[in-house]
Amino acid sequence: MARKFVVARRLAVAVLAGCLPALAGAQTANPPAAQSDSQSQDEGSSSSVHHKPRATPGQKVHHTTVAEEDAPPPELAKAEALIQKQDYAGAEPLLRKVLEGDAGNDPANYVAWFELGFVENGLGKRDESIAAYRKSVAAKPDVFESNLNLGLQLVKTGQPEAAQYLLTATQLKPTSHVAEGHARAWVSLAHVLEATKPEEAIADYRQAAVLQPKDPEPHLAAGLLFEKQGKFADAESEYKQALALGPSSEALTGLANIYMRGKRLPEAEAELKKLVAAHPEQADARIQLGRVLAADGKYDEAIAELQAGEKLAPADVSLPRDLADLYVIAKKYDQAEAAYRGLLAGSPNDAALHQSLGKALVEQKKFTEAQKEFEAAVKLKPDLGTAYGDLAFAASENKDYPLTLKALDMRVKYLPEEPVTYFLRASAYDHLRDVKRAVLNFHLFLNSAHGKYPEQEWQAKHRLIALEPKK
C-alpha cells in the first residue's frame, strides 16, 4: 500500500532582476521544513539610465505530500533534515548512498535524485546538479519542479535545451501554489526565448501576468524587452501597468528612458524626480536627472543633481567631465576652470582636456594662459584641427600674429576655412602690414560672412576703405 509522507517543495518567489541568471539562481527544493535558499542570486544591470536588479525577496516554502510506494530510506530523511539546515556537504553522501547501485535506476528514487540536484547546486557543482536533475526527470517525467529546476540549471550553462524543460514545466501542475509556480515557469521560459524568439517571450510574459495579476515583474520584463526592440509605446504601456501595481524604481527608470529617447524631457524629468524622491541614494537616477535638466536648459538644477550624483558615485570617471562641460554651458567659467584643472591633474596627457580648459580661460579673458593650454593640446594631438583655431584666436588676442598665421595654416590642413578664420588671417596680415594679403582675406571674409558677424563685417569694410587704393 502506498505510503504518504510530507515533502516540502520550496517554490522561490519569481524574481526578475532584468537578466536571466537571477532566475536561474533560484531553485525549487523539497526539504521538510521552511528555510531560505542559501544559493546566491546573480545580479544583472542597464545605461544611458541603467535598470537595476531588484533585491531578491525571502523565499517561501510550501508543504505538500508526495506519494511513495515504500517507506523512504532513513538516509533520505536524514539528508532532508540536513538540507533544511543548509548542510549540503553532510546531505550529499547520504543521498549518494540512497542512490548507489541499482537503486539509482529505480524510478521510485526520483525524489532522492531531485534532492541531490538541489544539494549539488548548493555546493557549486553545476554539472553534477544537472546530471541529478536529469535522472529525476528521466525517472518521473511529469514532475513540475524537477523539469523547472533542470531548465534553470541548463540556462546557467547556456544550453538551448533549457527551453524544452521549461516549456514542459508550464504544462505540468506544481505540487502547490499552482499559479505562482506556473508563472515562474513562464517567466523563466520567456527569458530564454528573448534573444531568439522575442514575440514568443512577450506572449510568455503575458501568460505569467495573467497567472499573477498583482505581480509587476512580468510587466517589467516585457517592458524592458519592448524597449530593446525599439517598441517604445508598448514598453511604456507595460511600465505603466507595473507602476499601477505598486511603486517600482525599475518602471520609473524604464519610463524615464523612453521619454528621454523621445525627447519628452518634461515627462522624463517628472519620472526621474519621482525616482530620486523614492531613492535619494541612487546615484544613477540623480545623474540621469541632471542630464535631462541640462538638456532642458535648467542648468543650475542640473548642476545640483550631478554634484549630488558625484558624491554618491565617486568612481564614475565620466561625471566630473560632464560637470566641467556643464559649468561652461552655464557660463560658470571659474568653476569650469577649476574642474578642468582637477581633471588634468589626473590626466595630464589628455589633449581634449587642455583644449577645454583653454576655452574656459578664454571666456575669462585669460588669453596668455589659454594660449599655453591650446599649445599643449596640439602638441599632444597634432591633428586636433579645432584646437589650432582656438590657438589662432588666443594668439591674436595676445598680439602674437606670426603664431596666429602659423596656427591657421595648420588648421586648414584638417578643416576647411570659414568666415572667422578669414577674419583672423586678415587681421594678422593687417597688423604685420602685409596689405595685399590683408585685403584678400578681408574680401574672403565679407564674401562668406553673409551678415552673421555684423561687428567684424563693419571692421573689415572700414579697414578695406583704409587699405585699398581709391579708384
Summary of the structure (lengths in Angstrom):
residues: 471
radius of gyration: 34.1
end to end distance: 125.7
largest distance: 125.7
contacts: 1607
relative contact order: 0.05
helix: 66%
strand: 4%
